[in-house]
Amino acid sequence: MTTSDDAVLTDPNPWVSEIGVDPASPTPLYMQVRSGLARLIKEGRFGADVALPSERLLAELLGISRITTRKAINELASDGLIVRRHGSGNYIAPMLEQPLNRLSSFTEELRQRGFVPTSSWIQRGTGTVLREEMVALGLSPGARVARLERVRLADDTPMAYELSTLPISVVPQPEAVTHSLYAFLAKRDMLPVRALQHIRATNASARHAQLLAIPPGQALLWITRVGYLEDGRAVEITHTWCRSEYYDFVAELRR
């Protein structure tokens, strides 16, 4: 990971000119820098967790003031494209591009992209099935279920809040799930082979905001997944509230 000015001095030059700062433009300079950097980040020109040049160095490379540079960086941080680390610098935020035609876990997707996935557990316990869960999982009233509630992180950045419910026969000891739920299910020969997934837009509640370190009301993606075994049994219903600035869902359409 690059952190010193000397180390990043030559690296930024190829893309600095692509930001396109034009002092004669009516658009404020900080907005030009913000838009240019945002475009390059979304195009995947930088890897996640890569350090940006310091504000001083970036200002020198762009020929603008440090105040202008700082304002642009602040805007990008508010957009969720940059993560500030006190005493360390500014880093490209993780972005999870998830294809809609492949069934995979959060852990698998992140590891494939070079991130370190972790979970901050809220609860791992059992309870009585709720009506919505009963219908989705094909359970009888009063059936016992395992509930797993956690915040999912990529390189220590909160990405999503997740609540999973599974039949107690599938997860008899919820506390045994320590990392990847799908890895745990695979060991028990209970790994879903297909799933139905619904994606909706919503806004962060006060609780979501606290757990995900975002302002209340910020846009989230609310994903509900029901996973099925080869024999058609439903073994998992998972609700995930994703920070929309970190997720990019991709679907290939054919005619």
N, C-alpha and C positions, 0 to 999 in steps of 0.2 A: 504494500500500500504506500502511495506517495504522500508525503506530508510536508516536506521542506520546500522552500522557494527555489533553491538551487536545483532540486530534483525535478520540479515541474516546469522549470523555466523554458525548456525547449519543447516539451510536450504540447502546450496549448497553442503554439503558433499556427499549426495547420487549420485549427477551427476558429481561432480568434477572428480572422478575416471574414468568416462565414456568418458572424453575428450581424455584420452589416450596420455598424454605427455611422450615422450620417448627421453631422451637426447642423446641416441646412434643413433637415426635415422638421416639419411642425410637430412631430411626435416627440415627446420628452425623451431625453437620452436614456433615462433609467428604464422606460418602457421598451425602448429598442433593445437594450441589453437583456431585459427580462424575456421578451418575445424570442430573441435570437437563441438564448441559452435554452429556453423551454423547448423550442423546436428541435435543437440538437439532442436534448435529453430524450424526447419522445421518439426521435428517429433511432435511438439506441447507439448514439455515437460514443457514449461513455458506459463503462460497466458500472453496475451497482456498487456502492460503497467506495467509489473512486473519489479521491480528494480533489476538490477544485483548487486552483491557485489561490493564494491569500488575496484578500481584498486589495492590499497595496499593489501586489504584483499584477493582478487583473486590471486594476485601474491604469497602471503603466502600459500594459499591453494594448489596452483599448484606447488610450489617450484621453481618458476622462478622469474626473475627480473621484476620490475615495468615497465621498458622500454619495455621489451618484451610483457608484458600484454597490455600496452598502444598501442603498434603497432597492436596487434591483435584486440583490441577494435576499433581502427581507421579503420581497414579493414572492420569489421562488420558494422560499421556506414556507410561506403562508399557503402556497399552492400545493405543498406536499412533494415538490420535486427535489428539494434539497433538505438535508438533515443537518442542523447545527449541533456541534459537539463542543461543549465549553472547554476551552483550553487546547482544543485539537484542530478545529477548523470546520469547513463546510464540505459535506459529502453528498454524492448523488444518492437519492433515496431509492430503496428497492422497488422494482416494478415487476409484478407477477403476470406474465402473459400466459393465460390458461386456455388451451383449446377446448371447445365445447363438444368435440367428438371423441374424447378420450376420458375414461374413468380412471382417475388417479387421486392420490391423497395430497393434502397440503404439504406434508413432509417430502414426498417424492418430487413434487413440482419445484420446491425451493432448492433441494439438493441438486437437482439437475441444472439449476441456474447458478450454482456456486454460493448460495446463501446458507447460513446456519439456522435451521428451524428449531425453535424452542416453544414451550408452552408455559404460561402462568396459570396454574390451576386454581379454579374458584371452588369447585366441588367435584367429588367422585363418590357417588353414593347410589342409593336405591330409593324407589318410591312407587306409588300406585299410578298405573297408567292413566293419562288424561284422555278425554274423549277424542281429541284430534290425533293423539298417538295411537289410540286403540284402533281407529279406522285405518291409519297408514300402515300399522304393523300387523293388522289382523289378529289382535288380541281380544280376550274376553274382559268384561268389566271386572275391576278389582285385581287384574293381573299385576305382577310386580315387574318393574323395569329398572335398568341401570341408567343413570343420568351422568353425563360428563360435561362439565361446563368449564371453559377456559378461554384465555386470550392467546391467540397465535401470534408469534413474533418471528421476524426475519432479521437476523443480525441485530437483535435487541430492539427492533422497531415494531411497535404494535401494528399488526396488519388486519386482524379480524377478531371478532368475538364469536365463539362457537358453542352451541348447545346440542349435544347428541343424546338420543334416547334409543336404547336397544333392549330387546327381551332379556330377562334375567338368565334365561337358558344360554344365551349367546355370550353374555358378560356376567358370570356369576359373582365375580369379585372386581368391582370397578376400580379399586385402588391398584389393581395389577396393571392397569393401562398407564404406562409412564411416559411414553413418547408418542409414537404413531399409532392411532387406533387401527388403521388398516394393517399394519404390521402385526399387531396383536391378533386381529381377526384371521389373518393368514395362518398364524401358528395353530389356530383352532379349526382350520379348514372351514372358516365362515366368512371368507372374503367375498364381498359383492362382485358379481360379474357384469352387472348392468345397473343403471340408476335412472330415475326420472328426476329432473332438476328444474326448478322454477326460479327465475331471477326477476326481482322487482326493485324499484327505486323506493327509498324511504329516507327519513331524516333521523339523525342521532337523537335518542332520548337522553335525558340527563345521565342515566346510568351508562349507556353506551359511550357517551362523551367522556365520562370519568375513566372507564376501562381502556378506551382507545387513545386517550390523551388528545382529544379534539374538542372544538367548541360544540356546545349543544346546537342541534339543528343542522349540522353539517351533513351533506349528502352521503348516503351509504348505499351499497348494494346488498339487498337481502336475498339470500339464496337458500332455498329449501331443497334438500336432496333426500330421496328415499332409495336405499340400496337393496338389491335383490340377489339371492343366490341363484344358482343354475336351475334349481327345482321350482323357482318362482316365489319362494318365501321371502318376505321383507324382513331384513335383519337390522336396519338402521334408518332412523330419520334424524337428519342433522339440519339445524338452522344456523346459518352463518351470516353475520353482518360484517361486510367488508368495507374497508376504507377505499372509496372509489378511486382516489388519486393513485393508489398503488396497484390496482387491478386492471387488466386489459384482457377481455374475453374475445377469443378469435373463433370464428366459424367459417368453414369453407362451404360454399353453396354451389351446387351443380344443377344443370337443367338437362 
